[in-house]
Amino acid sequence: MIHAQNHRERALAVARDRGIARSRDFEKAGIPRIYLQRLRDEGLLTQPGRGLYALANGEIGAHHSLAEAAKAVPAGVIGLVSALQFHGLTTQLSPQVWLLIPPKGWVPRKPPVSLKIVRAGDQSLNAGVEHKLIDKVLVPITSPAKTIADCFKYRRQVGLDVAIEALRECLSKKCAPRDEIWRYAAIDRVQNVMRPYLEALS
C-alpha cells in the first residue's frame, strides 16, 4: 500500500513539475503506466492528448494551448498567427495553433489542440526561435522580427493584411529594430515583398 502511495505521489509530483508531462517522463521516474490510468480515472490527472498528462486542478494560463501543442509536436515551432498573438502584434483571433514543422515532420492524428501546420525548410525553421516558459513548459516560438518576416513569406496562408498590420504594430511598439526584421526578411527571401511596406512605415 505504501509502495502504491509512493507511485501516486510521485506521478502527481511529475505532473505538477512539468505542467504537461509525457508518458516517458513518468517512466523515467519509475512510475508504471497503470497508475496514470488510475489517476486519470479518479479525476486527478487529465489526458489532453495521447501520451500527455496534466494535473486536473492545475492552473491554466492564457497561452496554455501553445504549451500543449509544443508537447504534442516536439519538432514544431510556434509561429505565424499564434506567435503574433503571443507577442501582441495582431487583432486576429485564431482557434488553431499555428506550427512551423520540418518538411517531413510528424504530426499526431489526434492532437490535444487544433493545429494549423506549415512546413518550413531548416534555415527558415531554426532561425529566430526563442524559448518561453508557458505553464511550466519550455515552448519554442518565433521572435517578433522573425514572425513578421514569416507572415510575409506565408502571406497566402496568413493574409497580406495580417502581415502588414503586424509589421506596423511591431514598429510602433518597438518590439524589434528594422535591421533585425530585414535580416529575417533576407533569410526568408522576402526583401522585395517587404521593402515597400518598410519604406512606407519609416
C-alpha positions as CSV (number, residue, x, y, z in Angstrom):
1,M,0.0,0.0,0.0
2,I,2.8,2.3,0.9
3,H,4.6,1.4,-2.4
4,A,1.4,2.3,-4.3
5,Q,1.0,5.5,-2.5
6,N,4.6,6.5,-3.4
7,H,3.9,5.8,-7.1
8,R,0.8,8.0,-6.9
9,E,2.5,10.9,-5.1
10,R,5.5,10.7,-7.5
11,A,3.2,10.7,-10.5
12,L,1.3,13.8,-9.2
13,A,4.7,15.5,-8.5
14,V,5.9,14.8,-12.0
15,A,2.7,16.3,-13.5
16,R,3.0,19.3,-11.1
17,D,6.6,19.9,-12.0
18,R,6.3,19.5,-15.8
19,G,2.9,21.3,-16.3
20,I,2.2,18.9,-19.2
21,A,4.1,15.6,-18.9
22,R,4.7,12.9,-21.4
23,S,4.5,9.2,-20.7
24,R,8.2,8.8,-20.8
25,D,8.6,11.5,-18.0
26,F,6.7,9.1,-15.7
27,E,8.6,6.1,-16.9
28,K,11.9,7.9,-16.0
29,A,10.5,8.4,-12.5
30,G,9.8,4.7,-12.3
31,I,6.0,5.0,-12.3
32,P,4.1,2.2,-14.0
33,R,1.5,3.3,-16.6
34,I,-1.3,1.7,-14.6
35,Y,-1.0,4.5,-12.1
36,L,-1.5,7.1,-14.7
37,Q,-4.7,5.4,-15.8
38,R,-5.9,5.2,-12.3
39,L,-5.2,8.8,-11.5
40,R,-6.9,9.8,-14.7
41,D,-10.0,7.7,-13.9
42,E,-10.1,9.2,-10.4
43,G,-10.1,12.7,-11.9
44,L,-6.7,13.7,-10.5
45,L,-5.0,13.8,-13.9
46,T,-6.3,14.8,-17.3
47,Q,-5.1,13.5,-20.6
48,P,-5.1,16.4,-23.2
49,G,-3.6,14.2,-25.9
50,R,-2.2,10.7,-26.5
51,G,0.7,10.2,-24.1
52,L,0.2,13.6,-22.4
53,Y,-0.9,14.1,-18.8
54,A,-1.6,17.2,-16.7
55,L,-3.0,17.9,-13.2
56,A,-6.7,18.2,-13.3
57,N,-6.7,21.2,-11.0
58,G,-3.6,22.8,-12.4
59,E,-3.5,26.5,-13.2
60,I,-4.0,27.2,-16.9
61,G,-2.6,30.3,-18.4
62,A,-3.8,32.3,-21.4
63,H,-1.4,30.6,-23.7
64,H,-1.9,27.1,-22.4
65,S,-2.8,25.8,-25.9
66,L,0.8,26.7,-27.1
67,A,2.3,24.5,-24.3
68,E,0.0,21.6,-25.3
69,A,1.0,22.0,-29.0
70,A,4.7,22.1,-28.1
71,K,4.4,18.9,-26.1
72,A,2.4,17.2,-28.8
73,V,4.8,18.1,-31.6
74,P,8.3,18.3,-30.2
75,A,9.8,19.2,-33.6
76,G,7.5,22.1,-34.1
77,V,7.9,25.8,-33.5
78,I,5.0,28.1,-32.6
79,G,4.8,30.7,-35.4
80,L,2.8,33.0,-37.6
81,V,-0.6,34.0,-36.3
82,S,-0.1,32.2,-32.9
83,A,3.3,33.9,-32.5
84,L,1.7,37.3,-33.4
85,Q,-1.0,36.7,-30.7
86,F,1.6,35.8,-28.1
87,H,3.7,38.9,-28.9
88,G,0.6,41.1,-29.0
89,L,1.1,42.1,-32.7
90,T,-2.3,41.3,-34.1
91,T,-6.1,41.7,-33.6
92,Q,-6.6,38.3,-35.2
93,L,-8.0,35.5,-33.1
94,S,-7.2,32.1,-34.4
95,P,-8.8,29.0,-32.9
96,Q,-5.9,26.9,-34.1
97,V,-2.3,26.8,-33.0
98,W,0.0,27.7,-35.9
99,L,3.0,25.4,-36.0
100,L,6.1,25.5,-38.3
101,I,7.5,22.0,-38.7
102,P,10.1,20.3,-40.9
103,P,9.1,19.2,-44.4
104,K,8.8,15.6,-43.2
105,G,7.9,16.3,-39.6
106,W,5.5,14.0,-37.8
107,V,2.1,15.3,-36.6
108,P,-0.2,13.4,-34.3
109,R,-3.5,12.3,-35.8
110,K,-5.4,13.4,-32.6
111,P,-3.5,16.4,-31.2
112,P,-4.7,17.9,-27.9
113,V,-5.5,21.2,-29.7
114,S,-6.4,22.1,-33.2
115,L,-3.3,22.7,-35.3
116,K,-2.5,24.7,-38.4
117,I,0.6,23.1,-39.9
118,V,3.0,25.0,-42.1
119,R,6.1,23.1,-43.3
120,A,9.3,25.0,-43.4
121,G,12.9,24.4,-44.5
122,D,15.7,24.0,-41.9
123,Q,17.1,27.6,-42.2
124,S,13.7,29.2,-42.0
125,L,12.6,26.8,-39.2
126,N,15.6,27.3,-37.0
127,A,16.3,31.0,-37.3
128,G,14.9,33.5,-34.8
129,V,13.5,30.9,-32.3
130,E,13.1,31.9,-28.7
131,H,12.1,29.6,-25.8
132,K,9.3,30.9,-23.5
133,L,8.2,29.2,-20.3
134,I,4.4,28.7,-20.5
135,D,2.7,26.8,-17.8
136,K,6.0,25.2,-16.9
137,V,6.6,24.0,-20.5
138,L,9.5,25.4,-22.4
139,V,7.9,26.4,-25.7
140,P,9.8,27.3,-28.9
141,I,8.3,30.3,-30.6
142,T,9.5,32.7,-33.3
143,S,10.7,36.1,-32.2
144,P,8.7,39.2,-33.2
145,A,11.1,40.1,-36.1
146,K,11.2,36.5,-37.4
147,T,7.4,36.2,-37.1
148,I,6.9,39.4,-39.2
149,A,9.2,38.0,-42.0
150,D,7.4,34.6,-41.8
151,C,4.0,36.3,-42.2
152,F,5.1,37.9,-45.4
153,K,6.7,34.7,-46.6
154,Y,3.5,32.7,-45.9
155,R,1.1,35.6,-46.8
156,R,-1.1,33.4,-48.8
157,Q,-2.0,31.4,-45.7
158,V,-1.9,34.2,-43.2
159,G,-3.2,37.1,-45.3
160,L,-1.2,40.1,-46.5
161,D,-3.3,42.4,-44.4
162,V,-2.4,40.5,-41.3
163,A,1.3,40.7,-42.2
164,I,1.1,44.5,-42.8
165,E,-0.8,45.1,-39.6
166,A,1.8,43.0,-37.6
167,L,4.7,45.0,-39.2
168,R,3.0,48.3,-38.3
169,E,2.4,47.1,-34.7
170,C,5.9,45.8,-34.3
171,L,7.5,49.1,-35.4
172,S,5.0,51.1,-33.4
173,K,5.6,49.2,-30.2
174,K,9.4,48.9,-30.9
175,C,9.3,45.2,-30.5
176,A,12.2,44.7,-32.9
177,P,14.6,47.1,-34.8
178,R,14.3,47.4,-38.5
179,D,17.6,45.9,-39.3
180,E,16.6,42.7,-37.4
181,I,13.4,42.5,-39.3
182,W,15.3,43.0,-42.5
183,R,17.8,40.2,-41.6
184,Y,15.0,37.7,-41.2
185,A,13.4,39.0,-44.4
186,A,16.7,38.0,-46.1
187,I,16.6,34.6,-44.6
188,D,13.0,34.1,-45.7
189,R,13.8,35.7,-49.1
190,V,11.0,38.3,-48.9
191,Q,13.1,41.5,-49.1
192,N,11.4,42.6,-52.3
193,V,7.9,41.9,-50.9
194,M,8.6,43.7,-47.6
195,R,10.7,46.7,-48.9
196,P,7.7,49.0,-49.9
197,Y,5.9,48.4,-46.6
198,L,9.0,49.1,-44.5
199,E,9.7,52.2,-46.5
200,A,6.1,53.4,-46.2
201,L,6.2,52.9,-42.4
202,S,9.5,54.8,-42.0
